Amino acid sequence: MTGQRIIIVDDHPLFRDALSLAISAALPGAEILGAGSLDELSERLDTDNNLDLVLLDLTMPGVKGLSGLLYLRAEHPQIPVVIVSATEDATTIHRCMDCGASGFVPKSVPEHEIKEAVLAVLAGELWVPQGLVSDRVDDKETSDIIARISTLTPQQIRVLMMLDDEGISNKLIAYRFGVKEATIKAHVSEILKKLDVDNRTQASNAFKKVSALDWQKAKA
């Protein structure tokens, strides 16, 4: 395979460089791009979404847990996303795959597994580290929330991410997005309806349950 365009989204330049070298060794003809935040990635995708793969870190500026993954799957469902993260427990891996990731690569794996994962996903397969994935216990409540969140539009996902900021008003969200307050009110109403909740706090709590990396805390 040659000619692929891949972007690495991580706020550590040294890690981006190391990962770029590993991918280039596996795909000599690939164009490897980089971004240091979700906002930087979004700006690039607004003008150029001709990408074959996104490699996304879970913890960096503009990302809270799985929020970045959820947003990317809603906004650009045609581009596969592989999570590359230092967080590598089985529950996190399962949640990432449930939320639409095509693969999960722990930062601790050797270079040959990174190459294997990238090649597998570019070939249309899913990839997870066999040694880290244990038998899962189905969590119907969380699965239901993920299913409801998947019905939100990209704009509604972005608003839902903002509702996680305690006390933020519709007016401030509208200012940050450069839209009218009435537009945000309409999005919030649709979010509550689609998530089957009564208020913003319940919507935020539902989102935290899915997007948090500290699963035990999120269940408390």
Backbone as CSV, one residue per row, in Angstrom:
resi,resn,N_x,N_y,N_z,CA_x,CA_y,CA_z,C_x,C_y,C_z
1,MET,0.847,-1.201,0.000,0.000,0.000,0.000,0.877,1.243,0.000
2,THR,0.623,2.169,-0.906,1.363,3.424,-0.956,0.398,4.568,-1.188
3,GLY,0.859,5.784,-0.885,0.064,6.969,-1.170,-0.948,7.330,-0.114
4,GLN,-0.991,6.625,1.014,-1.957,6.958,2.059,-1.599,8.276,2.739
5,ARG,-2.620,8.944,3.232,-2.438,10.176,3.998,-2.924,9.901,5.418
6,ILE,-2.025,10.054,6.372,-2.295,9.714,7.768,-1.945,10.903,8.641
7,ILE,-2.782,11.199,9.624,-2.477,12.295,10.544,-2.378,11.757,11.963
8,ILE,-1.345,12.191,12.670,-1.111,11.804,14.060,-1.497,12.980,14.943
9,VAL,-2.454,12.768,15.849,-2.945,13.842,16.716,-2.488,13.572,18.141
10,ASP,-1.475,14.305,18.564,-0.885,14.124,19.889,-0.164,15.419,20.248
11,ASP,-0.248,15.830,21.506,0.357,17.106,21.888,1.839,16.995,22.251
12,HIS,2.432,15.824,22.071,3.857,15.648,22.341,4.593,15.483,21.004
13,PRO,5.320,16.515,20.564,6.003,16.455,19.259,6.969,15.285,19.130
14,LEU,7.679,14.946,20.215,8.632,13.846,20.139,7.937,12.520,19.868
15,PHE,6.762,12.322,20.492,6.029,11.082,20.241,5.491,11.074,18.818
16,ARG,4.988,12.225,18.349,4.508,12.298,16.962,5.622,11.923,15.986
17,ASP,6.817,12.444,16.244,7.945,12.156,15.357,8.297,10.668,15.375
18,ALA,8.311,10.082,16.569,8.654,8.662,16.688,7.609,7.788,15.993
19,LEU,6.348,8.130,16.183,5.275,7.360,15.555,5.309,7.532,14.039
20,SER,5.634,8.741,13.597,5.740,8.998,12.163,6.825,8.145,11.522
21,LEU,7.953,8.005,12.207,9.039,7.183,11.686,8.618,5.717,11.583
22,ALA,7.900,5.237,12.600,7.447,3.845,12.593,6.492,3.584,11.435
23,ILE,5.572,4.527,11.209,4.597,4.349,10.125,5.274,4.458,8.769
24,SER,6.209,5.394,8.648,6.919,5.568,7.377,7.694,4.309,6.994
25,ALA,8.203,3.597,8.012,8.924,2.360,7.741,7.993,1.283,7.185
26,ALA,6.738,1.302,7.666,5.757,0.317,7.196,5.120,0.739,5.877
27,LEU,4.997,2.050,5.663,4.359,2.595,4.463,5.262,3.667,3.862
28,PRO,6.284,3.275,3.109,7.263,4.236,2.592,6.657,5.364,1.758
29,GLY,5.520,5.114,1.111,4.939,6.138,0.254,3.887,6.994,0.925
30,ALA,3.666,6.783,2.227,2.591,7.504,2.915,3.003,8.934,3.248
31,GLU,2.015,9.824,3.249,2.211,11.197,3.707,1.751,11.265,5.159
32,ILE,2.666,11.576,6.061,2.364,11.597,7.492,2.251,13.043,7.951
33,LEU,1.071,13.402,8.455,0.808,14.753,8.947,0.721,14.729,10.466
34,GLY,0.730,15.906,11.075,0.650,15.985,12.526,-0.243,17.112,12.997
35,ALA,-0.839,16.932,14.178,-1.637,17.974,14.829,-1.449,17.840,16.323
36,GLY,-1.411,18.989,17.021,-1.150,18.972,18.454,-2.373,19.074,19.328
37,SER,-3.566,19.183,18.720,-4.803,19.297,19.495,-5.983,18.919,18.617
38,LEU,-7.121,18.686,19.252,-8.332,18.374,18.496,-8.772,19.574,17.662
39,ASP,-8.619,20.783,18.207,-8.979,21.983,17.453,-8.137,22.104,16.185
40,GLU,-6.844,21.839,16.317,-5.968,21.903,15.144,-6.376,20.873,14.102
41,LEU,-6.728,19.683,14.566,-7.198,18.647,13.645,-8.488,19.076,12.962
42,SER,-9.427,19.620,13.724,-10.718,20.032,13.171,-10.538,21.114,12.113
43,GLU,-9.647,22.068,12.390,-9.389,23.133,11.414,-8.829,22.562,10.118
44,ARG,-7.929,21.584,10.249,-7.360,20.973,9.047,-8.430,20.210,8.264
45,LEU,-9.272,19.463,8.993,-10.297,18.665,8.326,-11.359,19.532,7.671
46,ASP,-11.552,20.752,8.178,-12.517,21.669,7.567,-12.126,22.037,6.140
47,THR,-10.830,22.034,5.862,-10.347,22.426,4.537,-9.797,21.255,3.730
48,ASP,-9.455,20.176,4.416,-8.858,19.022,3.735,-9.152,17.758,4.534
49,ASN,-10.196,17.047,4.133,-10.536,15.803,4.841,-10.197,14.565,4.018
50,ASN,-9.290,14.750,3.062,-8.851,13.624,2.235,-7.774,12.848,2.977
51,LEU,-8.198,12.169,4.029,-7.293,11.394,4.864,-7.721,9.934,4.883
52,ASP,-6.742,9.061,5.043,-7.034,7.626,5.106,-7.085,7.108,6.534
53,LEU,-6.498,7.863,7.476,-6.440,7.374,8.844,-6.092,8.505,9.797
54,VAL,-6.742,8.499,10.980,-6.391,9.401,12.075,-5.893,8.563,13.240
55,LEU,-4.730,8.918,13.760,-4.210,8.310,14.987,-4.393,9.331,16.091
56,LEU,-5.213,9.017,17.089,-5.667,9.995,18.067,-5.292,9.614,19.492
57,ASP,-4.634,10.538,20.200,-4.371,10.356,21.619,-5.641,10.704,22.398
58,LEU,-5.860,10.038,23.519,-7.062,10.287,24.323,-6.923,11.491,25.242
59,THR,-5.704,11.830,25.639,-5.507,12.882,26.633,-4.598,13.965,26.079
60,MET,-5.205,15.080,25.683,-4.466,16.221,25.168,-5.395,17.421,25.160
61,PRO,-4.885,18.635,24.875,-5.745,19.819,24.878,-6.967,19.666,23.968
62,GLY,-8.125,20.033,24.493,-9.360,19.968,23.711,-10.047,18.621,23.730
63,VAL,-9.497,17.662,24.472,-10.066,16.319,24.512,-10.304,15.906,25.956
64,LYS,-11.507,15.445,26.255,-11.835,14.889,27.560,-12.266,13.444,27.361
65,GLY,-11.374,12.528,27.744,-11.716,11.128,27.593,-12.020,10.770,26.150
66,LEU,-13.197,10.208,25.917,-13.574,9.768,24.579,-14.291,10.835,23.767
67,SER,-14.326,12.074,24.263,-15.059,13.137,23.564,-14.498,13.388,22.168
68,GLY,-13.164,13.358,22.035,-12.569,13.591,20.727,-12.944,12.512,19.727
69,LEU,-12.925,11.270,20.180,-13.312,10.159,19.313,-14.772,10.271,18.901
70,LEU,-15.649,10.561,19.855,-17.074,10.687,19.551,-17.323,11.796,18.534
71,TYR,-16.614,12.904,18.706,-16.780,14.020,17.776,-16.312,13.640,16.370
72,LEU,-15.141,13.016,16.281,-14.599,12.651,14.972,-15.496,11.645,14.255
73,ARG,-16.035,10.680,14.991,-16.903,9.697,14.346,-18.186,10.328,13.845
74,ALA,-18.665,11.370,14.548,-19.876,12.056,14.102,-19.591,12.977,12.919
75,GLU,-18.472,13.702,12.989,-18.155,14.718,11.983,-17.565,14.111,10.709
76,HIS,-16.740,13.068,10.857,-16.055,12.487,9.696,-16.117,10.955,9.770
77,PRO,-17.312,10.394,9.639,-17.481,8.947,9.806,-16.735,8.118,8.764
78,GLN,-16.336,8.746,7.649,-15.651,8.001,6.590,-14.177,7.775,6.884
79,ILE,-13.621,8.494,7.874,-12.194,8.376,8.179,-12.008,7.468,9.393
80,PRO,-11.328,6.344,9.256,-11.103,5.469,10.413,-10.198,6.142,11.447
81,VAL,-10.461,5.862,12.708,-9.690,6.435,13.809,-9.085,5.309,14.637
82,VAL,-7.779,5.401,14.866,-7.089,4.476,15.756,-6.656,5.253,16.994
83,ILE,-7.040,4.779,18.156,-6.621,5.399,19.403,-5.211,4.926,19.750
84,VAL,-4.335,5.886,20.057,-2.984,5.579,20.522,-2.851,6.225,21.894
85,SER,-2.782,5.411,22.940,-2.915,5.967,24.283,-2.057,5.246,25.316
86,ALA,-1.673,6.019,26.349,-0.974,5.433,27.486,-1.955,4.731,28.417
87,THR,-3.235,5.053,28.299,-4.287,4.375,29.063,-4.648,3.097,28.304
88,GLU,-4.444,1.937,28.927,-4.573,0.704,28.158,-5.299,-0.417,28.886
89,ASP,-6.214,-0.053,29.809,-6.985,-1.101,30.467,-8.060,-1.629,29.518
90,ALA,-8.525,-2.825,29.788,-9.477,-3.488,28.888,-10.777,-2.712,28.735
91,THR,-11.246,-2.101,29.832,-12.509,-1.356,29.755,-12.382,-0.177,28.806
92,THR,-11.267,0.555,28.886,-11.055,1.683,27.986,-11.013,1.228,26.538
93,ILE,-10.326,0.120,26.288,-10.256,-0.398,24.917,-11.642,-0.745,24.397
94,HIS,-12.440,-1.441,25.212,-13.803,-1.797,24.792,-14.640,-0.553,24.523
95,ARG,-14.530,0.460,25.393,-15.331,1.673,25.219,-14.942,2.378,23.919
96,CYS,-13.651,2.444,23.639,-13.203,3.084,22.405,-13.772,2.372,21.181
97,MET,-13.742,1.058,21.206,-14.267,0.310,20.065,-15.778,0.480,19.957
98,ASP,-16.479,0.511,21.103,-17.923,0.736,21.103,-18.268,2.107,20.505
99,CYS,-17.382,3.085,20.721,-17.643,4.450,20.254,-17.143,4.681,18.831
100,GLY,-16.723,3.634,18.159,-16.434,3.753,16.735,-14.988,3.718,16.320
101,ALA,-14.067,3.488,17.260,-12.660,3.381,16.875,-12.443,2.133,16.022
102,SER,-11.505,2.218,15.087,-11.155,1.060,14.269,-9.998,0.281,14.861
103,GLY,-9.345,0.872,15.862,-8.241,0.181,16.498,-7.812,0.884,17.762
104,PHE,-7.043,0.174,18.578,-6.514,0.740,19.819,-5.080,0.256,19.981
105,VAL,-4.138,1.209,20.040,-2.725,0.881,20.157,-2.168,1.498,21.440
106,PRO,-1.827,0.700,22.440,-1.183,1.243,23.633,0.188,1.809,23.276
107,LYS,0.564,2.913,23.918,1.864,3.516,23.635,3.017,2.620,24.075
108,SER,2.712,1.622,24.881,3.767,0.738,25.391,4.118,-0.398,24.439
109,VAL,3.338,-0.600,23.359,3.596,-1.752,22.493,4.834,-1.517,21.643
110,PRO,5.512,-2.583,21.212,6.686,-2.435,20.356,6.306,-1.909,18.974
111,GLU,7.311,-1.415,18.271,7.084,-0.775,16.975,6.400,-1.691,15.972
112,HIS,6.740,-2.980,15.993,6.161,-3.883,14.994,4.643,-4.022,15.166
113,GLU,4.144,-3.862,16.409,2.692,-3.934,16.613,2.004,-2.666,16.118
114,ILE,2.679,-1.529,16.238,2.132,-0.285,15.685,1.969,-0.426,14.168
115,LYS,3.003,-0.948,13.530,2.937,-1.160,12.081,1.799,-2.121,11.732
116,GLU,1.705,-3.204,12.499,0.659,-4.206,12.266,-0.727,-3.582,12.382
117,ALA,-0.923,-2.750,13.396,-2.224,-2.116,13.615,-2.588,-1.182,12.466
118,VAL,-1.643,-0.347,12.059,-1.912,0.614,10.978,-2.239,-0.108,9.682
119,LEU,-1.460,-1.122,9.347,-1.708,-1.871,8.111,-3.055,-2.581,8.157
120,ALA,-3.409,-3.129,9.317,-4.683,-3.843,9.443,-5.863,-2.894,9.245
121,VAL,-5.818,-1.732,9.886,-6.933,-0.781,9.787,-7.039,-0.207,8.374
122,LEU,-5.911,0.080,7.742,-5.945,0.572,6.364,-6.509,-0.478,5.414
123,ALA,-6.398,-1.739,5.801,-6.958,-2.830,4.984,-8.426,-3.089,5.309
124,GLY,-8.991,-2.261,6.193,-10.408,-2.394,6.515,-10.711,-3.281,7.695
125,GLU,-9.690,-3.665,8.450,-9.889,-4.540,9.606,-9.905,-3.731,10.901
126,LEU,-10.294,-4.381,11.977,-10.193,-3.808,13.310,-8.955,-4.388,13.988
127,TRP,-8.333,-3.586,14.891,-7.132,-4.092,15.557,-7.139,-3.679,17.016
128,VAL,-6.946,-4.653,17.896,-6.769,-4.403,19.328,-5.662,-5.321,19.834
129,PRO,-4.964,-4.936,20.895,-3.898,-5.784,21.438,-4.468,-7.008,22.138
130,GLN,-4.170,-8.171,21.644,-4.761,-9.408,22.170,-4.477,-9.616,23.656
131,GLY,-3.291,-9.312,24.086,-2.925,-9.596,25.465,-3.578,-8.701,26.491
132,LEU,-4.214,-7.596,26.048,-4.780,-6.647,26.995,-6.298,-6.673,27.042
133,VAL,-6.915,-7.393,26.140,-8.372,-7.405,26.079,-8.898,-8.652,26.779
134,SER,-9.617,-8.437,27.856,-10.198,-9.546,28.602,-11.675,-9.682,28.255
135,ASP,-12.284,-10.761,28.738,-13.721,-10.913,28.526,-14.456,-9.761,29.187
136,ARG,-15.387,-9.196,28.483,-16.081,-8.034,28.995,-17.390,-8.418,29.668
137,VAL,-17.809,-7.532,30.555,-19.123,-7.675,31.178,-20.019,-6.616,30.556
138,ASP,-21.084,-7.032,29.903,-21.960,-6.092,29.231,-22.569,-5.109,30.216
139,ASP,-22.540,-3.841,29.860,-23.127,-2.767,30.648,-24.232,-2.163,29.796
140,LYS,-25.464,-2.632,29.997,-26.564,-2.222,29.128,-26.800,-0.714,29.194
141,GLU,-26.700,-0.135,30.390,-26.951,1.300,30.527,-25.980,2.111,29.663
142,THR,-24.684,1.797,29.763,-23.702,2.529,28.988,-23.875,2.275,27.497
143,SER,-24.178,1.038,27.130,-24.408,0.716,25.717,-25.581,1.509,25.163
144,ASP,-26.625,1.671,25.967,-27.790,2.449,25.541,-27.416,3.917,25.341
145,ILE,-26.583,4.460,26.256,-26.163,5.856,26.136,-25.346,6.054,24.859
146,ILE,-24.434,5.124,24.584,-23.617,5.215,23.372,-24.509,5.204,22.135
147,ALA,-25.518,4.341,22.144,-26.437,4.260,21.006,-27.182,5.578,20.814
148,ARG,-27.585,6.215,21.924,-28.297,7.493,21.814,-27.374,8.604,21.338
149,ILE,-26.148,8.624,21.874,-25.199,9.659,21.460,-24.888,9.536,19.974
150,SER,-24.895,8.321,19.467,-24.591,8.112,18.050,-25.640,8.722,17.136
151,THR,-26.810,9.088,17.679,-27.855,9.719,16.864,-27.683,11.238,16.795
152,LEU,-26.765,11.797,17.592,-26.552,13.242,17.589,-25.790,13.673,16.347
153,THR,-26.067,14.887,15.895,-25.307,15.464,14.787,-23.944,15.923,15.312
154,PRO,-22.975,16.164,14.415,-21.674,16.673,14.871,-21.787,17.950,15.695
155,GLN,-22.685,18.857,15.282,-22.858,20.095,16.032,-23.407,19.825,17.427
156,GLN,-24.330,18.877,17.525,-24.900,18.536,18.835,-23.858,17.865,19.727
157,ILE,-22.959,17.072,19.128,-21.865,16.480,19.901,-20.994,17.576,20.492
158,ARG,-20.679,18.586,19.697,-19.834,19.683,20.175,-20.517,20.435,21.313
159,VAL,-21.813,20.662,21.186,-22.544,21.346,22.260,-22.568,20.479,23.512
160,LEU,-22.799,19.184,23.350,-22.817,18.271,24.491,-21.468,18.277,25.202
161,MET,-20.378,18.343,24.458,-19.056,18.441,25.054,-18.927,19.708,25.889
162,MET,-19.527,20.781,25.432,-19.460,22.050,26.161,-20.302,22.006,27.433
163,LEU,-21.387,21.239,27.426,-22.245,21.157,28.611,-21.509,20.544,29.787
164,ASP,-20.385,19.892,29.495,-19.574,19.299,30.561,-18.897,20.370,31.409
165,ASP,-18.794,21.598,30.880,-18.236,22.715,31.650,-19.327,23.252,32.569
166,GLU,-19.194,23.017,33.841,-20.247,23.317,34.806,-20.642,24.788,34.777
167,GLY,-21.908,25.045,34.632,-22.432,26.401,34.715,-22.336,27.210,33.437
168,ILE,-21.812,26.645,32.342,-21.685,27.408,31.108,-23.064,27.674,30.518
169,SER,-23.265,28.883,30.037,-24.574,29.289,29.528,-24.671,29.057,28.023
170,ASN,-25.909,29.010,27.536,-26.124,28.911,26.102,-25.500,30.099,25.377
171,LYS,-25.578,31.268,26.006,-25.037,32.482,25.392,-23.531,32.361,25.186
172,LEU,-22.825,31.813,26.185,-21.376,31.668,26.076,-21.013,30.596,25.057
173,ILE,-21.770,29.504,25.031,-21.519,28.469,24.022,-21.700,29.055,22.627
174,ALA,-22.766,29.838,22.458,-23.037,30.464,21.164,-21.886,31.389,20.760
175,TYR,-21.364,32.134,21.734,-20.245,33.043,21.459,-19.018,32.265,21.003
176,ARG,-18.731,31.176,21.683,-17.549,30.383,21.344,-17.673,29.729,19.978
177,PHE,-18.897,29.362,19.589,-19.107,28.712,18.304,-19.394,29.705,17.179
178,GLY,-19.629,30.975,17.538,-19.918,31.983,16.533,-21.280,31.836,15.897
179,VAL,-22.272,31.414,16.710,-23.638,31.260,16.207,-24.595,31.998,17.131
180,LYS,-25.870,32.021,16.763,-26.877,32.692,17.578,-27.248,31.826,18.777
181,GLU,-27.638,32.491,19.871,-28.021,31.768,21.080,-29.204,30.839,20.820
182,ALA,-30.123,31.276,19.946,-31.288,30.451,19.628,-30.870,29.123,18.990
183,THR,-29.779,29.146,18.236,-29.273,27.918,17.617,-28.819,26.929,18.676
184,ILE,-28.118,27.446,19.701,-27.652,26.575,20.791,-28.835,26.041,21.589
185,LYS,-29.824,26.882,21.848,-31.015,26.432,22.570,-31.680,25.271,21.835
186,ALA,-31.749,25.394,20.506,-32.361,24.337,19.703,-31.536,23.048,19.790
187,HIS,-30.218,23.185,19.752,-29.356,22.006,19.864,-29.534,21.336,21.225
188,VAL,-29.588,22.147,22.292,-29.736,21.586,23.640,-31.064,20.840,23.749
189,SER,-32.118,21.399,23.206,-33.426,20.734,23.246,-33.384,19.388,22.542
190,GLU,-32.719,19.341,21.391,-32.609,18.083,20.645,-31.739,17.077,21.390
191,ILE,-30.686,17.571,22.033,-29.813,16.681,22.809,-30.595,16.013,23.935
192,LEU,-31.372,16.810,24.679,-32.164,16.258,25.785,-33.163,15.221,25.276
193,LYS,-33.762,15.527,24.138,-34.749,14.616,23.556,-34.095,13.305,23.123
194,LYS,-32.979,13.392,22.407,-32.330,12.201,21.882,-31.706,11.348,22.990
195,LEU,-31.218,12.002,24.049,-30.619,11.246,25.149,-31.660,10.776,26.155
196,ASP,-32.906,11.241,25.976,-34.011,10.858,26.865,-33.718,11.278,28.305
197,VAL,-33.305,12.542,28.475,-33.041,13.105,29.797,-33.850,14.389,29.952
198,ASP,-33.937,14.867,31.194,-34.807,16.008,31.486,-34.088,17.349,31.513
199,ASN,-32.774,17.350,31.740,-32.085,18.628,31.875,-30.613,18.506,31.461
200,ARG,-29.929,19.649,31.453,-28.536,19.701,31.015,-27.618,18.869,31.924
201,THR,-27.894,18.896,33.220,-27.054,18.142,34.155,-27.105,16.654,33.854
202,GLN,-28.310,16.134,33.598,-28.447,14.715,33.273,-27.756,14.390,31.954
203,ALA,-27.843,15.314,30.992,-27.163,15.100,29.710,-25.653,15.052,29.905
204,SER,-25.147,15.981,30.717,-23.710,16.023,30.996,-23.251,14.759,31.710
205,ASN,-24.048,14.295,32.668,-23.688,13.081,33.415,-23.678,11.850,32.510
206,ALA,-24.635,11.800,31.585,-24.682,10.678,30.641,-23.433,10.687,29.762
207,PHE,-23.053,11.873,29.315,-21.867,11.988,28.467,-20.610,11.616,29.242
208,LYS,-20.525,12.046,30.497,-19.364,11.707,31.324,-19.248,10.201,31.514
209,LYS,-20.374,9.534,31.653,-20.353,8.084,31.868,-19.722,7.369,30.682
210,VAL,-19.956,7.894,29.495,-19.411,7.278,28.292,-17.988,7.751,28.013
211,SER,-17.727,9.048,28.194,-16.463,9.612,27.732,-15.346,9.577,28.763
212,ALA,-15.671,9.372,30.048,-14.640,9.413,31.082,-13.659,8.266,30.918
213,LEU,-12.413,8.526,31.364,-11.416,7.458,31.391,-11.376,6.777,32.745
214,ASP,-11.840,7.491,33.796,-11.899,6.907,35.133,-13.285,6.304,35.311
215,TRP,-13.447,5.047,34.827,-14.775,4.441,34.755,-15.429,4.248,36.117
216,GLN,-14.650,3.874,37.133,-15.238,3.664,38.443,-15.764,4.976,38.999
217,LYS,-15.020,6.058,38.801,-15.468,7.368,39.254,-16.721,7.798,38.523
218,ALA,-16.770,7.512,37.220,-17.916,7.903,36.420,-19.175,7.195,36.854
219,LYS,-19.018,5.976,37.426,-20.192,5.218,37.863,-20.686,5.671,39.216
220,ALA,-19.856,6.405,39.950,-20.217,6.783,41.321,-21.367,7.773,41.352
